[in-house]
């Protein structure tokens, strides 16, 4: 049981023999373990499964993933993307009845996932993505036949048809493969939209944007939070 403090550390007392002692904190995981946790999570393992493989908790893995994404996985800097393919796929937040839509924009020339927007399947969510894409100097948008695209995009800069959205559909397939939460008929439900955004940034960083190379294994992670 708790028995005061000693030099700022909590002191404990045994209920059986009344011996007093100060608990010794567990050693912090090495940076290699934190890097392995991020890599395993980006390859489709859950937080709990990653923690079990590395001998730690799911909460620690979650903290390491968030620190990694916030420090090293920003969205691509706007540049030139003449042809951009846009599509959306769904996910869940909180519970299965609360469906979240992820609007994605893929550069056809490079295959990079240049931006995304989480929200509902409304013109407001799609409009927020299209407004940010103005900085990319897009000359042609290729989408499917969803009605919102026809309303938001100007004639002459918009092509509707699944024959011109092969690149983004291929990226959707890769995302469903690597992220369990985005698979069809998935039992995985996210708790917050912020975590969905971090998962999208981690997926883009390791997969379509070409950052998954051997050099990434040597990048230092942030020190674990106290």
N, C-alpha and C positions, 0 to 999 in steps of 0.2 A: 504494500500500500504506500501511497505518497507520505513522505515524512520530512517536509520542509525542503530547503535548498542548501547547497554547499558550494561556495565560490561561484554563484550564479547558475549552477547546474542542479536539476531536481534530485533530491535524495529519496531513496526507497527503504522500506523496512519489511522484513519477512514476517508474515503472520504466524508462521510456525515456530521459528527460533528467535525472532525479534532482532536478527542481525541487520545492521544498517549498511547500505552500499549506494554507490552512485552508478547509474546505468552508463554503459559505454556505447556510444552511437555506432551504428553499422557503417563500415567503410563506404565511401562514395564510389559509384561505378566509374571505371576508367573511360576516357573519351572514346576508345575503340568500341566499348559496349554501347555507348550512346549512338555512335555512327551506325553500328549494326542494327540497333533498334529502328532508326529512321529508314535504313535500307530495307529491312524486312517488312516494315509497315507500307512502304511504297510499292512492294511487290505483292500486295494483296492480303497479307496476314492481318488479323484483328489485333487490337491493343492487348487483349488478354492473352492471345496465343503468343505474341511477341514477348510479353513479359514472362510467360512460362518458359520459353526457350532460353531466355537470358537470365533467369533467376531473379527477376524483379517484379514490380507490380504494374498493373495496367495504368495506374495514375502517373507513375514515373515515366512510362513510355509516352503517354499523352503530353506530359510537360516537355520532354525532349523534342517531340515532333513539333509542338507549337513554337518552341524556341528556335528550332532549325528553320521552319518556314518563315517566321517573322524576320529572321536575320539574313537568310540566303536565298529566298524564293520570291522575289518581287515579280510583278507582271512585266512583260517585255516593254522596253521603251518604244514609244511610237516612232515609226519610220515610214518606209514605203511598202505598201501592199496593194498592188494594182487590182487583184482579184481576190475577194474574200468570200468564203462559203460560211453560211450561218445555219445553225440548226439548234434544236432544243431537245433535252431529255429530262426525265423526271426522277425525283428522289423523295424521301420522306423526312420530315423534321418533327420530332416529338412523338408522333403516333401515325399509324397508317392512313388515317383519314385526312391528315394535313400534308398534302402533296406539294412539293417544292419543285419548280422548274429551273433548270440550268441552261441559260442561253449561251451558246458558244460561237466564237468567230475564229476560223482557221484560215491562215494565209495559204492560198493554193500553191504558190511557187515554192515555198519552203516546207509546208506542212506544219508550221508552228501554230500552237494555240496562243493567239495574240491577246485575247481578252475573253471574259465571260461575265455573266450577270445572273445572280440568284434572285428569284422572285416567283410571282405567279405567271400564268400563261395569258398575260394581258399586253396591250399595246404600251402601257407605261413601262413595264420591265424591258420589253424589246427596245423601246425608245431610248432608255438609259444606256443600253449597250451601243446602239447606233450613234448616239451623240458622242460617245468617247471615240468611236471609230473614225470620226471626222479628222482626227489628228493623223491618221494613217494614209491619207491621200488615196482613198479607194476609188477606183474608176468603175468597178462592176461588182455588184452583190449577187451571189447565187444562193437561192433558197428553195425550199419545197413549196407546196401549194397552200400553206397556211395563210388565212385571210389577212392577218395583221401585217405581214410583210408587204402585201400589195398596197395597203393603206399608208404605211410609213415610208416606203422607198419610192423615189421618183422614176417615172417611165424613162427609159434610155440608160439607166444605171442599174437596172434590176432584171434578173432572169429567174423565172420560176420553173422548176423542173428537176426531178430527181436525177436526171442524167448528168447534171452539172453540180451535184453535191456529193460526189463519190468520196472526195477527200475527207470531208467532215463526217460522213457516215462511217468511213473506215476508222476515224479517230474515236467515234462513239463506241465502236466495237472494241477497240483497244482499252478504252476507259472502263467499259463493263467487265473486261477481262481482269484488269489490274485493281479495280476498286470494287469490293464486294457490295458496297452500298448502292452502286449504280446498276447492278444487275437486275434484269427483269424478274419480277416475282421474288425480290429479295426480302429476307427477314431482317435486314439491317436497317436501323432507324437512327438518324443523327439527332443529337440533342439541341444543337444551335446552328444557325446559319453561318456564324463565324467559323465553326469547325468545317462546314462544307466548303467554304471559301479556302480555308487552309488546305483541305484535302485536294481541291482543284489545283492550287498552286504547287503542291508537292507532286501531283501527277504530271503537270505541265513541265516541271523542273526536271524530273527524272525520265520522262518518256518522249512526248512529241517535240520538245524544245531542245533536244540534243545535249542535255547536261549530264546524262548518266554515263560518264566516262571514268577511267581509273583515277584521274586526278581528284575527283570528288571524294574518294575514300580518304584522302590526306587532308581535306579541309577540316579545320578545328571547329568543334561545336561550341556553343555557349556553355558556360559553367552551369550546372544544375541549380535551380532556384533553392534558396535556403528553406 
